[in-house]
Amino acid sequence: MTSGQRVTAGEAYLAAYDEHIRGRITAAGAAGAADRDGPAGRKSWQGERGLTTYRGLGGLDGAALDAFIARQRDHFTRLGHPAE
């Protein structure tokens, strides 16, 4: 975005969400474990559930996107966690 361009409320909310929420979700800590897989961050909570989050998929499509999705599914299946 260049100087003078207006930011919509939706764009501002998404930027704030990306900065404040997605970063914390993908941080490891006492509440769970976190790792990264390409453009995605993955978080799991011991004995509970898992979450995959991302800001963008970096142009993944077709077979590469299918493989990315399968890796997320397989990761949480190995942990025995339902995931979103």
Secondary structure as UniProt FT lines:
FT   TURN            3..4
FT   HELIX           9..17
FT   HELIX           18..22
FT   HELIX           23..25
FT   TURN            30..31
FT   STRAND          32..37
FT   TURN            38..39
FT   STRAND          40..44
FT   TURN            46..47
FT   STRAND          50..54
FT   TURN            58..59
FT   HELIX           62..79
//
